[in-house]
Amino acid sequence: MDAMIKESVAALFCHVIKMDNKDLTAERPLFCRFIQQDFSTSCEEANKLLDDIMEKDYNIDTQISIIANALHNETYTKMSVLKQLNHIIVKSKLQDDDYDIFDKVRKAFFPNG
């Protein structure tokens, strides 16, 4: 299950990176730090995961659902994902569409909030 969550989180972050043509090199340290912190993964493994995910196409709604279901009782980790997602979004030119994905994730994580 851990591998599936990591892949889904990576897909979510990559979706945002691709959406605005953000600089992958600039986002890599943030992704590595987050994966190390919340999923006990080496930076080398996180970088490989990021590279693999950037090459694939994912249904982002499916990935959000996988993350929300896997983390349903882990409020701290859900908040950490939202924090990192927000950080990736605001690091570059901000557009209204950027926060649509953030709101979608937030509502999936906290449907009653």
LOTORVO-867517 format. One record per atom (N, C-alpha, C, O): residue number from 1; atom name; x, y, z. Coordinates in pm, 1 decimal. Example, Ala and Ser with C-alpha at 12.3 -4.5 7.8 and 13.67 -1.06 7.14 Angstrom:
BEGIN
+-----+------+----------+----------+----------+
! pos ! site !        x !        y !        z !
+-----+------+----------+----------+----------+
!   1 !    N !   1319.0 !   -569.0 !    780.0 !
!   1 !   CA !   1230.0 !   -450.0 !    780.0 !
!   1 !    C !   1320.0 !   -330.0 !    780.0 !
!   1 !    O !   1423.6 !   -331.9 !    846.5 !
!   2 !    N !   1285.0 !   -225.0 !    708.0 !
!   2 !   CA !   1367.0 !   -106.0 !    714.0 !
!   2 !    C !   1290.0 !      3.0 !    787.0 !
!   2 !    O !   1340.9 !    113.8 !    803.9 !
+-----+------+----------+----------+----------+
END
This chain:
BEGIN
+-----+------+----------+----------+----------+
! pos ! site !        x !        y !        z !
+-----+------+----------+----------+----------+
!   1 !    N !     82.4 !   -119.7 !      0.0 !
!   1 !   CA !      0.0 !      0.0 !      0.0 !
!   1 !    C !     86.4 !    125.5 !      0.0 !
!   1 !    O !     52.8 !    223.7 !    -66.2 !
!   2 !    N !    196.9 !    123.3 !     73.3 !
!   2 !   CA !    284.8 !    238.6 !     81.5 !
!   2 !    C !    333.4 !    283.5 !    -56.3 !
!   2 !    O !    337.8 !    403.1 !    -85.0 !
!   3 !    N !    369.5 !    188.3 !   -140.5 !
!   3 !   CA !    417.7 !    221.0 !   -275.2 !
!   3 !    C !    307.6 !    287.8 !   -356.4 !
!   3 !    O !    334.4 !    380.2 !   -433.1 !
!   4 !    N !    184.1 !    241.8 !   -340.3 !
!   4 !   CA !     71.9 !    299.8 !   -414.3 !
!   4 !    C !     47.2 !    444.4 !   -369.3 !
!   4 !    O !     19.5 !    531.1 !   -452.2 !
!   5 !    N !     57.0 !    470.3 !   -239.8 !
!   5 !   CA !     36.7 !    606.3 !   -189.0 !
!   5 !    C !    146.9 !    698.3 !   -241.2 !
!   5 !    O !    119.4 !    808.6 !   -288.5 !
!   6 !    N !    270.6 !    652.5 !   -232.3 !
!   6 !   CA !    382.1 !    734.2 !   -281.8 !
!   6 !    C !    364.0 !    765.6 !   -429.3 !
!   6 !    O !    386.4 !    879.0 !   -471.8 !
!   7 !    N !    323.8 !    666.7 !   -507.6 !
!   7 !   CA !    304.0 !    688.6 !   -650.6 !
!   7 !    C !    190.5 !    787.3 !   -674.9 !
!   7 !    O !    200.2 !    873.0 !   -762.7 !
!   8 !    N !     84.1 !    775.6 !   -598.2 !
!   8 !   CA !    -29.6 !    866.9 !   -615.0 !
!   8 !    C !      6.3 !   1009.1 !   -574.9 !
!   8 !    O !    -33.1 !   1104.1 !   -642.6 !
!   9 !    N !     80.9 !   1025.3 !   -465.4 !
!   9 !   CA !    125.8 !   1158.5 !   -423.7 !
!   9 !    C !    218.2 !   1216.5 !   -530.5 !
!   9 !    O !    207.5 !   1333.9 !   -565.8 !
!  10 !    N !    308.2 !   1133.9 !   -581.1 !
!  10 !   CA !    398.2 !   1179.1 !   -687.4 !
!  10 !    C !    318.1 !   1221.5 !   -810.4 !
!  10 !    O !    349.3 !   1323.0 !   -872.7 !
!  11 !    N !    215.5 !   1144.7 !   -845.4 !
!  11 !   CA !    131.8 !   1178.2 !   -960.9 !
!  11 !    C !     60.5 !   1311.8 !   -938.7 !
!  11 !    O !     47.9 !   1391.8 !  -1031.4 !
!  12 !    N !     14.5 !   1335.5 !   -816.9 !
!  12 !   CA !    -52.0 !   1461.4 !   -784.4 !
!  12 !    C !     44.1 !   1578.8 !   -801.0 !
!  12 !    O !     10.6 !   1678.3 !   -865.3 !
!  13 !    N !    162.4 !   1567.1 !   -743.5 !
!  13 !   CA !    259.9 !   1675.1 !   -754.9 !
!  13 !    C !    303.5 !   1695.6 !   -899.2 !
!  13 !    O !    318.4 !   1809.0 !   -944.7 !
!  14 !    N !    323.7 !   1586.1 !   -970.6 !
!  14 !   CA !    364.2 !   1596.6 !  -1111.4 !
!  14 !    C !    255.1 !   1661.6 !  -1195.3 !
!  14 !    O !    284.5 !   1736.1 !  -1288.7 !
!  15 !    N !    131.2 !   1634.1 !  -1163.0 !
!  15 !   CA !     19.1 !   1695.6 !  -1234.5 !
!  15 !    C !     28.3 !   1848.1 !  -1223.5 !
!  15 !    O !     12.3 !   1919.0 !  -1322.8 !
!  16 !    N !     54.2 !   1897.7 !  -1102.5 !
!  16 !   CA !     64.9 !   2041.8 !  -1081.0 !
!  16 !    C !    188.4 !   2096.7 !  -1151.5 !
!  16 !    O !    183.7 !   2204.9 !  -1210.0 !
!  17 !    N !    297.6 !   2023.5 !  -1146.3 !
!  17 !   CA !    420.6 !   2067.4 !  -1212.5 !
!  17 !    C !    399.5 !   2076.3 !  -1363.7 !
!  17 !    O !    440.9 !   2173.4 !  -1427.0 !
!  18 !    N !    335.7 !   1975.4 !  -1420.5 !
!  18 !   CA !    309.6 !   1973.6 !  -1564.7 !
!  18 !    C !    209.2 !   2080.9 !  -1605.1 !
!  18 !    O !    222.0 !   2143.4 !  -1710.4 !
!  19 !    N !    109.2 !   2101.1 !  -1519.8 !
!  19 !   CA !     -0.6 !   2192.4 !  -1550.2 !
!  19 !    C !     51.7 !   2332.5 !  -1582.2 !
!  19 !    O !      0.6 !   2398.3 !  -1672.9 !
!  20 !    N !    151.1 !   2377.7 !  -1509.8 !
!  20 !   CA !    203.1 !   2513.2 !  -1528.6 !
!  20 !    C !    343.3 !   2515.4 !  -1587.3 !
!  20 !    O !    411.1 !   2618.1 !  -1585.2 !
!  21 !    N !    385.7 !   2402.0 !  -1639.5 !
!  21 !   CA !    521.1 !   2392.2 !  -1694.3 !
!  21 !    C !    625.4 !   2443.1 !  -1595.2 !
!  21 !    O !    716.5 !   2517.7 !  -1631.2 !
!  22 !    N !    610.0 !   2401.0 !  -1469.9 !
!  22 !   CA !    704.2 !   2440.4 !  -1365.9 !
!  22 !    C !    837.7 !   2370.5 !  -1389.3 !
!  22 !    O !    844.7 !   2268.3 !  -1457.6 !
!  23 !    N !    941.1 !   2425.8 !  -1332.9 !
!  23 !   CA !   1076.9 !   2373.8 !  -1346.3 !
!  23 !    C !   1093.5 !   2252.0 !  -1255.6 !
!  23 !    O !   1094.1 !   2264.8 !  -1133.1 !
!  24 !    N !   1106.7 !   2135.9 !  -1315.2 !
!  24 !   CA !   1119.8 !   2011.5 !  -1239.0 !
!  24 !    C !   1244.1 !   2014.3 !  -1150.4 !
!  24 !    O !   1241.8 !   1962.3 !  -1038.9 !
!  25 !    N !   1350.2 !   2073.3 !  -1198.3 !
!  25 !   CA !   1473.3 !   2081.2 !  -1119.8 !
!  25 !    C !   1451.0 !   2160.9 !   -991.6 !
!  25 !    O !   1503.6 !   2125.2 !   -886.2 !
!  26 !    N !   1374.1 !   2267.3 !  -1000.3 !
!  26 !   CA !   1345.3 !   2349.7 !   -883.4 !
!  26 !    C !   1250.5 !   2278.5 !   -786.5 !
!  26 !    O !   1258.8 !   2300.3 !   -665.6 !
!  27 !    N !   1161.1 !   2194.2 !   -837.4 !
!  27 !   CA !   1063.2 !   2125.3 !   -753.8 !
!  27 !    C !   1118.6 !   1997.2 !   -691.5 !
!  27 !    O !   1066.3 !   1949.3 !   -590.8 !
!  28 !    N !   1223.1 !   1942.3 !   -750.4 !
!  28 !   CA !   1279.7 !   1813.3 !   -706.8 !
!  28 !    C !   1318.3 !   1810.9 !   -558.1 !
!  28 !    O !   1282.8 !   1715.2 !   -489.2 !
!  29 !    N !   1390.1 !   1912.7 !   -505.0 !
!  29 !   CA !   1426.9 !   1907.8 !   -362.5 !
!  29 !    C !   1306.7 !   1906.3 !   -268.8 !
!  29 !    O !   1307.9 !   1837.4 !   -166.8 !
!  30 !    N !   1202.9 !   1982.4 !   -303.3 !
!  30 !   CA !   1081.1 !   1984.3 !   -222.4 !
!  30 !    C !   1015.8 !   1847.0 !   -222.9 !
!  30 !    O !    976.3 !   1796.5 !   -117.8 !
!  31 !    N !   1004.5 !   1787.3 !   -339.2 !
!  31 !   CA !    944.3 !   1655.1 !   -351.2 !
!  31 !    C !   1025.8 !   1553.5 !   -271.4 !
!  31 !    O !    969.5 !   1473.0 !   -197.1 !
!  32 !    N !   1156.0 !   1557.3 !   -286.4 !
!  32 !   CA !   1245.0 !   1464.9 !   -216.9 !
!  32 !    C !   1228.9 !   1479.2 !    -65.3 !
!  32 !    O !   1216.3 !   1379.6 !      5.9 !
!  33 !    N !   1229.4 !   1601.6 !    -17.2 !
!  33 !   CA !   1215.2 !   1627.6 !    126.6 !
!  33 !    C !   1081.4 !   1575.3 !    179.0 !
!  33 !    O !   1075.8 !   1513.9 !    285.6 !
!  34 !    N !    975.5 !   1599.4 !    105.1 !
!  34 !   CA !    843.0 !   1555.6 !    147.4 !
!  34 !    C !    834.8 !   1402.7 !    152.2 !
!  34 !    O !    785.6 !   1345.9 !    249.8 !
!  35 !    N !    882.4 !   1337.5 !     48.4 !
!  35 !   CA !    876.0 !   1190.6 !     43.0 !
!  35 !    C !    962.3 !   1129.9 !    153.6 !
!  35 !    O !    923.6 !   1030.5 !    215.0 !
!  36 !    N !   1079.2 !   1189.4 !    179.3 !
!  36 !   CA !   1164.2 !   1140.7 !    287.7 !
!  36 !    C !   1094.0 !   1156.3 !    422.3 !
!  36 !    O !   1095.1 !   1064.6 !    504.4 !
!  37 !    N !   1034.3 !   1270.0 !    444.2 !
!  37 !   CA !    970.9 !   1302.1 !    571.5 !
!  37 !    C !    847.9 !   1216.2 !    598.6 !
!  37 !    O !    835.1 !   1158.3 !    706.5 !
!  38 !    N !    758.8 !   1207.6 !    502.7 !
!  38 !   CA !    629.7 !   1142.8 !    527.5 !
!  38 !    C !    622.1 !    997.1 !    483.8 !
!  38 !    O !    529.7 !    926.0 !    523.3 !
!  39 !    N !    717.3 !    951.2 !    403.1 !
!  39 !   CA !    710.7 !    813.8 !    355.3 !
!  39 !    C !    841.1 !    736.9 !    376.5 !
!  39 !    O !    858.5 !    628.1 !    321.6 !
!  40 !    N !    932.0 !    792.5 !    455.2 !
!  40 !   CA !   1058.7 !    726.3 !    489.2 !
!  40 !    C !   1127.1 !    666.1 !    367.1 !
!  40 !    O !   1161.9 !    548.1 !    365.5 !
!  41 !    N !   1145.4 !    747.5 !    266.9 !
!  41 !   CA !   1205.4 !    704.6 !    141.1 !
!  41 !    C !   1333.1 !    784.2 !    117.4 !
!  41 !    O !   1339.5 !    902.8 !    149.5 !
!  42 !    N !   1433.7 !    719.7 !     61.9 !
!  42 !   CA !   1557.9 !    790.5 !     32.5 !
!  42 !    C !   1534.4 !    893.7 !    -77.5 !
!  42 !    O !   1441.4 !    881.7 !   -157.2 !
!  43 !    N !   1619.3 !    993.9 !    -80.2 !
!  43 !   CA !   1608.8 !   1097.3 !   -183.0 !
!  43 !    C !   1632.4 !   1036.7 !   -321.3 !
!  43 !    O !   1568.0 !   1075.9 !   -418.7 !
!  44 !    N !   1723.0 !    943.2 !   -329.2 !
!  44 !   CA !   1750.5 !    877.2 !   -457.4 !
!  44 !    C !   1625.4 !    805.5 !   -509.2 !
!  44 !    O !   1591.5 !    816.1 !   -627.1 !
!  45 !    N !   1557.8 !    733.1 !   -421.2 !
!  45 !   CA !   1435.3 !    663.5 !   -460.2 !
!  45 !    C !   1324.6 !    763.5 !   -496.5 !
!  45 !    O !   1248.5 !    741.2 !   -590.7 !
!  46 !    N !   1316.4 !    873.0 !   -421.5 !
!  46 !   CA !   1216.2 !    976.1 !   -450.3 !
!  46 !    C !   1240.9 !   1039.3 !   -587.0 !
!  46 !    O !   1146.6 !   1063.5 !   -662.4 !
!  47 !    N !   1367.0 !   1065.8 !   -618.9 !
!  47 !   CA !   1400.1 !   1123.4 !   -749.9 !
!  47 !    C !   1366.9 !   1028.4 !   -863.2 !
!  47 !    O !   1317.6 !   1071.4 !   -967.5 !
!  48 !    N !   1392.9 !    900.1 !   -844.7 !
!  48 !   CA !   1358.7 !    800.6 !   -946.6 !
!  48 !    C !   1206.8 !    794.8 !   -964.4 !
!  48 !    O !   1157.1 !    789.3 !  -1076.9 !
!  49 !    N !   1134.0 !    796.1 !   -853.1 !
!  49 !   CA !    988.1 !    794.7 !   -858.3 !
!  49 !    C !    936.5 !    917.0 !   -933.8 !
!  49 !    O !    847.9 !    905.0 !  -1018.5 !
!  50 !    N !    991.1 !   1033.8 !   -903.5 !
!  50 !   CA !    949.1 !   1156.5 !   -970.9 !
!  50 !    C !    974.1 !   1148.0 !  -1121.3 !
!  50 !    O !    887.8 !   1184.4 !  -1201.2 !
!  51 !    N !   1091.5 !   1100.1 !  -1159.3 !
!  51 !   CA !   1123.5 !   1086.1 !  -1301.8 !
!  51 !    C !   1028.7 !    988.5 !  -1371.3 !
!  51 !    O !    982.2 !   1014.2 !  -1482.4 !
!  52 !    N !   1000.7 !    876.3 !  -1304.9 !
!  52 !   CA !    909.7 !    775.8 !  -1362.9 !
!  52 !    C !    769.1 !    831.2 !  -1380.8 !
!  52 !    O !    705.4 !    809.8 !  -1483.9 !
!  53 !    N !    721.7 !    902.4 !  -1279.5 !
!  53 !   CA !    585.6 !    955.9 !  -1282.5 !
!  53 !    C !    571.1 !   1064.5 !  -1388.9 !
!  53 !    O !    467.0 !   1073.1 !  -1454.1 !
!  54 !    N !    673.0 !   1146.6 !  -1407.1 !
!  54 !   CA !    666.2 !   1253.8 !  -1506.4 !
!  54 !    C !    647.9 !   1199.2 !  -1647.7 !
!  54 !    O !    596.4 !   1269.2 !  -1734.9 !
!  55 !    N !    689.2 !   1076.4 !  -1670.6 !
!  55 !   CA !    677.8 !   1014.9 !  -1802.5 !
!  55 !    C !    541.4 !    951.2 !  -1827.7 !
!  55 !    O !    509.6 !    916.8 !  -1941.6 !
!  56 !    N !    461.2 !    935.4 !  -1723.9 !
!  56 !   CA !    333.6 !    865.0 !  -1736.1 !
!  56 !    C !    217.0 !    963.4 !  -1734.1 !
!  56 !    O !    230.1 !   1077.7 !  -1690.2 !
!  57 !    N !    103.3 !    915.7 !  -1782.7 !
!  57 !   CA !    -21.3 !    990.5 !  -1772.2 !
!  57 !    C !   -110.3 !    921.8 !  -1669.4 !
!  57 !    O !   -125.1 !    799.5 !  -1669.9 !
!  58 !    N !   -168.4 !   1000.7 !  -1582.7 !
!  58 !   CA !   -254.4 !    948.2 !  -1476.9 !
!  58 !    C !   -387.9 !   1020.7 !  -1478.8 !
!  58 !    O !   -397.0 !   1135.9 !  -1521.2 !
!  59 !    N !   -490.1 !    952.3 !  -1432.9 !
!  59 !   CA !   -617.6 !   1016.7 !  -1406.9 !
!  59 !    C !   -603.9 !   1079.0 !  -1268.5 !
!  59 !    O !   -598.1 !   1007.6 !  -1168.4 !
!  60 !    N !   -598.9 !   1210.3 !  -1262.6 !
!  60 !   CA !   -570.3 !   1277.6 !  -1136.8 !
!  60 !    C !   -681.0 !   1255.2 !  -1034.4 !
!  60 !    O !   -652.3 !   1249.3 !   -914.8 !
!  61 !    N !   -805.3 !   1242.6 !  -1076.8 !
!  61 !   CA !   -914.9 !   1216.6 !   -982.8 !
!  61 !    C !   -897.7 !   1081.4 !   -914.4 !
!  61 !    O !   -925.5 !   1067.3 !   -795.3 !
!  62 !    N !   -852.0 !    982.7 !   -990.1 !
!  62 !   CA !   -826.4 !    850.4 !   -932.7 !
!  62 !    C !   -713.8 !    858.4 !   -830.7 !
!  62 !    O !   -722.3 !    798.3 !   -723.7 !
!  63 !    N !   -609.1 !    931.9 !   -863.3 !
!  63 !   CA !   -495.5 !    943.9 !   -771.9 !
!  63 !    C !   -535.6 !   1015.6 !   -642.6 !
!  63 !    O !   -493.6 !    975.9 !   -534.0 !
!  64 !    N !   -615.6 !   1119.6 !   -654.1 !
!  64 !   CA !   -663.7 !   1191.4 !   -535.5 !
!  64 !    C !   -747.1 !   1098.1 !   -448.9 !
!  64 !    O !   -733.8 !   1098.5 !   -326.6 !
!  65 !    N !   -831.9 !   1019.2 !   -510.7 !
!  65 !   CA !   -914.9 !    924.2 !   -436.7 !
!  65 !    C !   -830.0 !    819.3 !   -364.2 !
!  65 !    O !   -858.4 !    784.4 !   -249.7 !
!  66 !    N !   -727.4 !    770.2 !   -430.3 !
!  66 !   CA !   -637.9 !    671.8 !   -368.5 !
!  66 !    C !   -571.7 !    732.4 !   -244.5 !
!  66 !    O !   -566.2 !    668.8 !   -139.3 !
!  67 !    N !   -522.1 !    854.3 !   -257.3 !
!  67 !   CA !   -455.5 !    920.3 !   -144.1 !
!  67 !    C !   -554.5 !    942.3 !    -30.0 !
!  67 !    O !   -525.2 !    910.5 !     85.2 !
!  68 !    N !   -670.9 !    996.4 !    -62.4 !
!  68 !   CA !   -771.7 !   1025.5 !     40.6 !
!  68 !    C !   -813.1 !    898.5 !    114.9 !
!  68 !    O !   -826.9 !    899.3 !    237.2 !
!  69 !    N !   -832.6 !    790.3 !     41.1 !
!  69 !   CA !   -873.6 !    664.8 !    105.3 !
!  69 !    C !   -761.3 !    605.6 !    189.6 !
!  69 !    O !   -785.7 !    556.1 !    299.7 !
!  70 !    N !   -640.8 !    610.3 !    139.5 !
!  70 !   CA !   -527.1 !    552.0 !    212.1 !
!  70 !    C !   -494.6 !    630.8 !    338.9 !
!  70 !    O !   -448.2 !    574.0 !    437.8 !
!  71 !    N !   -518.9 !    760.4 !    335.6 !
!  71 !   CA !   -484.4 !    846.0 !    449.4 !
!  71 !    C !   -606.1 !    889.1 !    530.1 !
!  71 !    O !   -600.6 !    989.7 !    600.9 !
!  72 !    N !   -715.6 !    814.6 !    520.5 !
!  72 !   CA !   -840.3 !    860.1 !    581.8 !
!  72 !    C !   -828.4 !    886.9 !    732.5 !
!  72 !    O !   -900.9 !    972.3 !    783.5 !
!  73 !    N !   -741.1 !    818.5 !    804.8 !
!  73 !   CA !   -723.9 !    841.7 !    948.4 !
!  73 !    C !   -591.6 !    910.7 !    982.0 !
!  73 !    O !   -549.4 !    910.3 !   1097.7 !
!  74 !    N !   -526.5 !    969.2 !    883.0 !
!  74 !   CA !   -395.4 !   1030.7 !    904.7 !
!  74 !    C !   -401.6 !   1179.6 !    872.0 !
!  74 !    O !   -352.5 !   1224.5 !    768.4 !
!  75 !    N !   -462.2 !   1253.9 !    961.7 !
!  75 !   CA !   -483.2 !   1396.5 !    940.6 !
!  75 !    C !   -351.5 !   1471.0 !    919.2 !
!  75 !    O !   -342.9 !   1557.5 !    832.0 !
!  76 !    N !   -248.9 !   1438.3 !    998.1 !
!  76 !   CA !   -120.5 !   1507.0 !    984.7 !
!  76 !    C !    -63.9 !   1489.3 !    843.9 !
!  76 !    O !    -17.8 !   1586.0 !    783.3 !
!  77 !    N !    -67.0 !   1367.8 !    792.0 !
!  77 !   CA !    -11.8 !   1341.1 !    658.6 !
!  77 !    C !    -94.7 !   1411.5 !    551.8 !
!  77 !    O !    -38.9 !   1464.8 !    455.9 !
!  78 !    N !   -227.1 !   1412.7 !    566.9 !
!  78 !   CA !   -311.6 !   1483.7 !    470.6 !
!  78 !    C !   -278.6 !   1633.0 !    470.6 !
!  78 !    O !   -270.5 !   1695.5 !    364.9 !
!  79 !    N !   -260.0 !   1689.0 !    589.2 !
!  79 !   CA !   -225.3 !   1831.0 !    597.5 !
!  79 !    C !    -87.5 !   1856.4 !    536.7 !
!  79 !    O !    -65.0 !   1959.9 !    473.9 !
!  80 !    N !      2.7 !   1763.9 !    555.1 !
!  80 !   CA !    136.0 !   1777.3 !    497.1 !
!  80 !    C !    129.5 !   1775.2 !    344.6 !
!  80 !    O !    197.6 !   1853.5 !    278.4 !
!  81 !    N !     48.5 !   1686.7 !    289.4 !
!  81 !   CA !     30.7 !   1681.6 !    143.9 !
!  81 !    C !    -25.8 !   1814.5 !     93.9 !
!  81 !    O !     22.3 !   1869.1 !     -5.4 !
!  82 !    N !   -127.3 !   1866.3 !    162.2 !
!  82 !   CA !   -185.8 !   1994.2 !    121.7 !
!  82 !    C !    -84.4 !   2107.8 !    131.9 !
!  82 !    O !    -79.0 !   2194.7 !     44.8 !
!  83 !    N !     -4.9 !   2106.9 !    237.1 !
!  83 !   CA !     96.8 !   2210.5 !    254.4 !
!  83 !    C !    198.5 !   2206.5 !    140.1 !
!  83 !    O !    232.6 !   2310.1 !     83.1 !
!  84 !    N !    246.1 !   2087.8 !    107.6 !
!  84 !   CA !    344.8 !   2074.7 !      0.3 !
!  84 !    C !    283.2 !   2110.3 !   -135.2 !
!  84 !    O !    347.3 !   2174.8 !   -218.3 !
!  85 !    N !    159.9 !   2068.3 !   -156.5 !
!  85 !   CA !     89.6 !   2101.0 !   -280.4 !
!  85 !    C !     76.5 !   2252.5 !   -294.3 !
!  85 !    O !    101.1 !   2307.9 !   -401.4 !
!  86 !    N !     38.0 !   2318.6 !   -186.6 !
!  86 !   CA !     26.9 !   2464.2 !   -187.4 !
!  86 !    C !    161.4 !   2528.1 !   -218.7 !
!  86 !    O !    168.8 !   2623.8 !   -295.7 !
!  87 !    N !    266.9 !   2475.5 !   -159.3 !
!  87 !   CA !    400.8 !   2530.8 !   -181.7 !
!  87 !    C !    439.9 !   2520.8 !   -329.2 !
!  87 !    O !    495.6 !   2615.2 !   -385.2 !
!  88 !    N !    410.9 !   2407.4 !   -391.9 !
!  88 !   CA !    441.5 !   2389.3 !   -534.1 !
!  88 !    C !    360.1 !   2487.7 !   -618.1 !
!  88 !    O !    411.2 !   2545.1 !   -714.3 !
!  89 !    N !    235.3 !   2506.6 !   -581.9 !
!  89 !   CA !    147.1 !   2595.8 !   -657.8 !
!  89 !    C !    195.7 !   2740.1 !   -651.9 !
!  89 !    O !    199.8 !   2807.9 !   -754.6 !
!  90 !    N !    232.5 !   2788.1 !   -533.7 !
!  90 !   CA !    265.9 !   2930.1 !   -519.9 !
!  90 !    C !    408.9 !   2964.6 !   -560.2 !
!  90 !    O !    443.7 !   3082.5 !   -566.5 !
!  91 !    N !    491.4 !   2865.5 !   -587.3 !
!  91 !   CA !    630.4 !   2893.3 !   -624.2 !
!  91 !    C !    643.3 !   2956.6 !   -762.1 !
!  91 !    O !    748.4 !   3011.9 !   -794.2 !
!  92 !    N !    540.5 !   2949.9 !   -843.1 !
!  92 !   CA !    550.7 !   3007.3 !   -977.4 !
!  92 !    C !    432.1 !   3098.7 !  -1003.0 !
!  92 !    O !    355.7 !   3131.7 !   -912.4 !
!  93 !    N !    419.0 !   3138.5 !  -1127.6 !
!  93 !   CA !    308.9 !   3227.9 !  -1163.5 !
!  93 !    C !    175.2 !   3164.2 !  -1126.7 !
!  93 !    O !    139.1 !   3057.3 !  -1175.9 !
!  94 !    N !    104.5 !   3232.0 !  -1040.4 !
!  94 !   CA !    -19.2 !   3179.3 !   -985.6 !
!  94 !    C !   -136.2 !   3209.5 !  -1079.3 !
!  94 !    O !   -152.4 !   3321.8 !  -1127.2 !
!  95 !    N !   -216.4 !   3107.1 !  -1103.9 !
!  95 !   CA !   -335.0 !   3122.4 !  -1187.0 !
!  95 !    C !   -453.8 !   3064.3 !  -1112.1 !
!  95 !    O !   -436.4 !   2980.9 !  -1023.3 !
!  96 !    N !   -575.1 !   3108.1 !  -1147.3 !
!  96 !   CA !   -695.2 !   3059.3 !  -1079.9 !
!  96 !    C !   -708.4 !   2907.7 !  -1090.3 !
!  96 !    O !   -752.6 !   2842.7 !   -995.6 !
!  97 !    N !   -670.5 !   2851.4 !  -1204.0 !
!  97 !   CA !   -681.6 !   2706.9 !  -1224.3 !
!  97 !    C !   -595.7 !   2628.5 !  -1126.4 !
!  97 !    O !   -627.5 !   2514.3 !  -1093.3 !
!  98 !    N !   -487.1 !   2689.1 !  -1079.8 !
!  98 !   CA !   -397.4 !   2621.0 !   -987.0 !
!  98 !    C !   -469.9 !   2581.2 !   -858.7 !
!  98 !    O !   -448.5 !   2472.3 !   -805.5 !
!  99 !    N !   -554.6 !   2669.4 !   -810.4 !
!  99 !   CA !   -622.1 !   2638.2 !   -685.5 !
!  99 !    C !   -744.1 !   2549.2 !   -703.8 !
!  99 !    O !   -799.2 !   2500.1 !   -605.3 !
! 100 !    N !   -787.4 !   2527.4 !   -827.0 !
! 100 !   CA !   -894.7 !   2430.9 !   -849.8 !
! 100 !    C !   -849.1 !   2291.7 !   -806.6 !
! 100 !    O !   -925.0 !   2218.3 !   -743.3 !
! 101 !    N !   -725.9 !   2255.3 !   -840.3 !
! 101 !   CA !   -674.7 !   2124.3 !   -802.0 !
! 101 !    C !   -654.7 !   2118.6 !   -650.6 !
! 101 !    O !   -680.8 !   2015.6 !   -588.5 !
! 102 !    N !   -608.7 !   2228.2 !   -591.3 !
! 102 !   CA !   -591.1 !   2231.9 !   -445.5 !
! 102 !    C !   -725.8 !   2211.2 !   -376.4 !
! 102 !    O !   -735.8 !   2131.4 !   -283.2 !
! 103 !    N !   -829.0 !   2282.2 !   -421.2 !
! 103 !   CA !   -962.2 !   2267.9 !   -361.4 !
! 103 !    C !  -1016.9 !   2127.2 !   -379.9 !
! 103 !    O !  -1082.0 !   2073.4 !   -290.3 !
! 104 !    N !   -991.1 !   2067.9 !   -494.4 !
! 104 !   CA !  -1036.8 !   1931.8 !   -520.2 !
! 104 !    C !   -973.9 !   1834.2 !   -420.6 !
! 104 !    O !  -1041.9 !   1746.7 !   -367.1 !
! 105 !    N !   -844.8 !   1849.8 !   -396.4 !
! 105 !   CA !   -774.1 !   1763.3 !   -302.1 !
! 105 !    C !   -825.2 !   1788.4 !   -160.0 !
! 105 !    O !   -854.3 !   1694.1 !    -86.4 !
! 106 !    N !   -835.6 !   1914.7 !   -122.5 !
! 106 !   CA !   -882.8 !   1949.7 !     11.6 !
! 106 !    C !  -1021.1 !   1890.1 !     39.3 !
! 106 !    O !  -1045.2 !   1835.4 !    146.9 !
! 107 !    N !  -1110.6 !   1900.8 !    -57.3 !
! 107 !   CA !  -1246.4 !   1846.7 !    -39.4 !
! 107 !    C !  -1245.7 !   1694.1 !    -32.8 !
! 107 !    O !  -1326.5 !   1634.8 !     38.5 !
! 108 !    N !  -1155.6 !   1631.1 !   -106.1 !
! 108 !   CA !  -1145.5 !   1484.6 !    -99.4 !
! 108 !    C !  -1091.5 !   1439.4 !     35.7 !
! 108 !    O !  -1135.3 !   1338.1 !     90.3 !
! 109 !    N !   -995.5 !   1515.8 !     89.4 !
! 109 !   CA !   -934.9 !   1481.8 !    218.3 !
! 109 !    C !  -1027.8 !   1512.0 !    335.5 !
! 109 !    O !  -1034.1 !   1435.9 !    432.0 !
! 110 !    N !  -1099.6 !   1623.4 !    326.1 !
! 110 !   CA !  -1185.2 !   1669.2 !    435.1 !
! 110 !    C !  -1324.6 !   1703.6 !    381.7 !
! 110 !    O !  -1360.2 !   1821.1 !    372.4 !
! 111 !    N !  -1402.9 !   1602.2 !    346.9 !
! 111 !   CA !  -1533.5 !   1626.8 !    282.6 !
! 111 !    C !  -1632.9 !   1702.2 !    370.8 !
! 111 !    O !  -1726.2 !   1763.8 !    319.2 !
! 112 !    N !  -1614.8 !   1698.3 !    500.6 !
! 112 !   CA !  -1709.7 !   1767.3 !    591.1 !
! 112 !    C !  -1658.6 !   1902.5 !    637.5 !
! 112 !    O !  -1719.4 !   1967.3 !    722.7 !
! 113 !    N !  -1545.4 !   1944.6 !    580.4 !
! 113 !   CA !  -1482.8 !   2067.9 !    630.2 !
! 113 !    C !  -1488.2 !   2182.3 !    537.3 !
! 113 !    O !  -1438.6 !   2290.3 !    569.4 !
+-----+------+----------+----------+----------+
END
